[in-house]
């Protein structure tokens, strides 16, 4: 009678459970890096869009001010109605005639390079978002 009860019990064997856990682990190892890459790409695209919008606003500011210059510092940016979300640094050159605006965190923008050593920035001498690969503590400067 005891043997009959054991044969009628239903459930998973230990081997089946181990196989299922192993398959779940393999799937997680494949999916997690892809999800983090998507997040990094989204952050980079957001920063690029913010920088491009800020550059447009800065050029419009200069035109509105009869080409007398750009806002003098970060406080002047907000006074001029230019808002930038996130951690950015804004620097101006002599007489506020040039500027550089860069995102404070670095990215790994080269597909063959995984180290985060690239700044994204805009400046008054070039149109569009630029990349600066840095070594050590180098940061973008006003042209």
C-alpha positions as a printed NumPy array, in Angstrom:
array([[  0.   ,   0.   ,   0.   ],
       [  2.828,   2.438,   0.815],
       [  4.424,   1.87 ,  -2.623],
       [  1.093,   2.602,  -4.236],
       [  0.867,   6.009,  -2.505],
       [  4.348,   7.026,  -3.631],
       [  3.638,   6.12 ,  -7.255],
       [  0.466,   8.219,  -7.301],
       [  2.116,  11.37 ,  -5.946],
       [  2.37 ,  14.143,  -8.506],
       [  4.955,  16.937,  -8.713],
       [  8.312,  17.876, -10.131],
       [ 11.492,  15.975,  -9.531],
       [ 14.578,  17.723,  -8.234],
       [ 16.242,  17.337, -11.636],
       [ 13.331,  19.067, -13.397],
       [ 13.482,  21.97 , -10.942],
       [ 17.242,  22.359, -11.443],
       [ 16.81 ,  22.43 , -15.241],
       [ 14.096,  25.115, -14.994],
       [ 16.236,  27.282, -12.687],
       [ 19.208,  26.913, -15.055],
       [ 17.115,  27.945, -18.074],
       [ 15.77 ,  30.998, -16.206],
       [ 19.331,  31.95 , -15.225],
       [ 20.543,  31.71 , -18.827],
       [ 17.636,  33.827, -20.091],
       [ 18.287,  36.454, -17.412],
       [ 21.975,  36.583, -18.354],
       [ 21.   ,  37.281, -21.962],
       [ 18.231,  39.826, -21.315],
       [ 19.68 ,  42.007, -18.519],
       [ 22.619,  43.477, -20.523],
       [ 20.309,  44.304, -23.433],
       [ 17.918,  46.172, -21.152],
       [ 20.752,  48.212, -19.617],
       [ 22.02 ,  49.123, -23.123],
       [ 18.548,  50.402, -24.   ],
       [ 18.568,  52.572, -20.88 ],
       [ 22.012,  53.995, -21.722],
       [ 20.925,  54.733, -25.301],
       [ 17.81 ,  56.512, -24.036],
       [ 19.89 ,  58.657, -21.673],
       [ 22.339,  59.544, -24.449],
       [ 19.514,  60.482, -26.837],
       [ 17.853,  62.604, -24.156],
       [ 21.122,  64.456, -23.48 ],
       [ 21.696,  65.007, -27.21 ],
       [ 18.177,  66.454, -27.589],
       [ 18.588,  68.723, -24.547],
       [ 21.921,  70.035, -25.816],
       [ 20.571,  70.681, -29.31 ],
       [ 17.556,  72.543, -27.898],
       [ 19.791,  74.594, -25.613],
       [ 22.086,  75.497, -28.501],
       [ 19.108,  76.717, -30.52 ],
       [ 17.893,  78.778, -27.551],
       [ 21.366,  80.277, -27.022],
       [ 21.68 ,  81.289, -30.663],
       [ 18.2  ,  82.828, -30.544],
       [ 19.169,  84.72 , -27.376],
       [ 22.218,  86.171, -29.113],
       [ 20.109,  87.289, -32.08 ],
       [ 17.508,  88.849, -29.789],
       [ 20.269,  90.756, -27.994],
       [ 21.539,  92.231, -31.28 ],
       [ 24.56 ,  89.923, -31.308],
       [ 25.982,  91.419, -28.111],
       [ 26.756,  88.037, -26.607],
       [ 25.49 ,  84.966, -24.847],
       [ 24.263,  84.746, -21.239],
       [ 27.197,  85.335, -18.883],
       [ 26.747,  82.336, -16.585],
       [ 24.353,  79.566, -15.55 ],
       [ 22.214,  81.974, -13.503],
       [ 21.864,  84.222, -16.55 ],
       [ 20.658,  81.221, -18.555],
       [ 17.574,  80.835, -16.395],
       [ 17.037,  84.611, -16.346],
       [ 17.017,  84.477, -20.152],
       [ 14.369,  81.745, -20.053],
       [ 16.72 ,  78.949, -21.078],
       [ 16.16 ,  75.906, -18.893],
       [ 18.171,  72.725, -19.073],
       [ 17.191,  69.645, -17.098],
       [ 19.992,  67.562, -15.644],
       [ 23.612,  68.035, -14.703],
       [ 25.124,  70.416, -17.228],
       [ 27.966,  72.92 , -17.086],
       [ 27.826,  76.204, -19.005],
       [ 30.975,  78.269, -19.592],
       [ 31.512,  81.459, -21.576],
       [ 34.601,  82.899, -23.182],
       [ 35.889,  86.477, -23.174],
       [ 33.116,  89.104, -23.298],
       [ 30.483,  86.337, -23.473],
       [ 31.04 ,  86.021, -27.215],
       [ 31.604,  82.249, -27.069],
       [ 30.206,  79.437, -24.953],
       [ 30.402,  75.729, -24.285],
       [ 27.634,  73.689, -22.683],
       [ 28.326,  70.085, -21.729],
       [ 26.678,  67.248, -19.84 ],
       [ 28.569,  66.479, -16.631],
       [ 28.516,  62.682, -16.953],
       [ 30.596,  60.834, -19.527],
       [ 29.41 ,  58.189, -22.009],
       [ 30.963,  55.239, -23.799],
       [ 30.066,  56.376, -27.324],
       [ 32.476,  54.234, -29.34 ],
       [ 31.156,  50.756, -30.105],
       [ 34.591,  49.198, -29.581],
       [ 35.235,  51.053, -26.321],
       [ 33.232,  50.304, -23.191],
       [ 34.885,  52.884, -20.936],
       [ 32.815,  55.989, -20.274],
       [ 35.264,  58.624, -21.469],
       [ 33.283,  60.78 , -23.906],
       [ 31.593,  64.102, -23.141],
       [ 28.67 ,  65.381, -25.186],
       [ 28.705,  69.152, -25.688],
       [ 27.658,  72.084, -27.853],
       [ 29.608,  75.282, -28.386],
       [ 29.348,  78.542, -30.265],
       [ 31.896,  77.575, -32.921],
       [ 30.083,  74.499, -34.259],
       [ 26.547,  73.503, -35.08 ],
       [ 25.149,  70.37 , -33.477],
       [ 26.107,  68.12 , -30.603],
       [ 29.797,  67.208, -30.512],
       [ 31.741,  64.443, -28.804],
       [ 34.953,  64.955, -26.862],
       [ 36.967,  61.899, -25.889],
       [ 38.893,  62.69 , -22.744],
       [ 41.682,  61.247, -20.682],
       [ 41.924,  61.953, -16.995],
       [ 40.084,  65.048, -15.831],
       [ 39.979,  66.959, -19.144],
       [ 36.667,  68.726, -19.778],
       [ 35.321,  70.814, -22.663],
       [ 36.271,  74.504, -22.61 ],
       [ 34.805,  77.578, -24.289],
       [ 36.296,  78.185, -27.753]])
